[in-house]
């Protein structure tokens, strides 16, 4: 697992916007309306795609050399670089919404006491899993 990745992205310019393809990463297909937005979306999509591959223990391919990529009309190659450590850390600390059920009487009592359900659940899970 590397910290920095650089992959070529093919920006395809059309009247209705810019579609982006990473030749080495099938399925990573962001789009945008402007060049600035396209670069931003390409970086974000690349990080998400690579992070998913890392989590699934998939082999991340080497980037194809720019001079080996054939372009069509209205296309350009942009090298997209990403630095993964902050993104990985952010993914670890992001919150996930969970749906759960408790008896209505317990809900009413907890709300009456101003209980923060998320905080109580987090603390209970940490105790149960012996994580501190």
N, C-alpha and C positions, 0 to 999 in steps of 0.2 A: 504494500500500500504506500503510495507516494503522497507527498504533501502538495506538490504542484503538478498540474496537468496542463498541457497545451494541445488543443485539437483544432484542426481546420474546420470551419463552418462555411457552407455554401449559402450565400444570401441570394435569393431569387427575387428580383424586383418585378412587381406587377402593378397594375393600376389599383388593385384593391389592397395592396400592402406588400409586406416582405415575408416570405416564408423562408425558414432556415432549416438546413439539413446538416447533420454531422455524418459524413460518409462512413466513419469508423464505428458509429454508434446507432444502429438501426433503432427506430422508435423514438429517438430524441429529436422532436420536430417542433420547436417553438415558432412563433410568428409575431409580427408587429406591424405598426403603421409607419413608424419613422426609423431612421438609422440608429439614433440614440436608444430608442426603445428596443430595437432589434438586438443591439449589443448587450443591453441589460438583460433582456429575456434569454438570450443565448447563454450568458454566464450562469444565470439562475437555473435554466434547464440542464445545462452541463453538470453543475454541482449536484442537482437532484438525481440525475441519471447515474452519475459515477457513485454517489453515495448508496443508491439502491443496489448497484452492482457489487459494491464492497460488502454491503449487508448480506447479500445473497451468495457471497464468496465466488462471484463470477470473475473470470480473468478479464482484466481491462486491457484492451489491445493497444499496441503501439500506434501512435498517430501516423497517418499516411503523409508522406512528403507532399508539400503543396504542388510541386511540379508534376506529380503523378495524377492529379485530379483534373478530369476533363470538365470544362464548363460549357454551358449552353449560353444562348444570348440572354442578356439582362441578368447575368449571374456574376458574382464576385466571391472570392475567398477572403475570409477574415479569420485570423488566428484568435482563438478565444482561450485565455488562460484563467485558471482558477486556483486559488489557494485553499485547500480543504480543511485544515485544522479548525479555524473558527466556525466553519459551516458544520463540521462534525459535532463540535461542542454544542452548538445551538440546537442541533437535532436531539442531542441527549437531554437537554434541559427544556425542550418545548413541552407544553402541556397537551394532554390528550383528554378529550371529553368522553366521559363514561356515563352510561345510563344505568341506574340501579333502582331497586325497589325497597322501601321500608314501610312498616305499618303506619297508617295515617296518624294514630295517636302519638307515635314516637316523633314523626315529622312535626306535628303541632307543638309538642313540648320543646323540641329543639329550636324551632323558629321563635317560640315565646322567649326562650333564653338567649336568643341572638347567636346561636351556634353557627360557625363557619363550617359548613359540611365538607368542603374540599380540604381544609386544614385538618379536621378530625380524621377524615379518611386517610390522608397522607400519613399522619402520625400513626394511626392504627396499622396501616400496611407496613410501615418501617419497623414497628415493634414486632409484628407478626413474622416478618422476614428477617428480623434481627439485623437491621441496617440502621446505622447511626453515624 
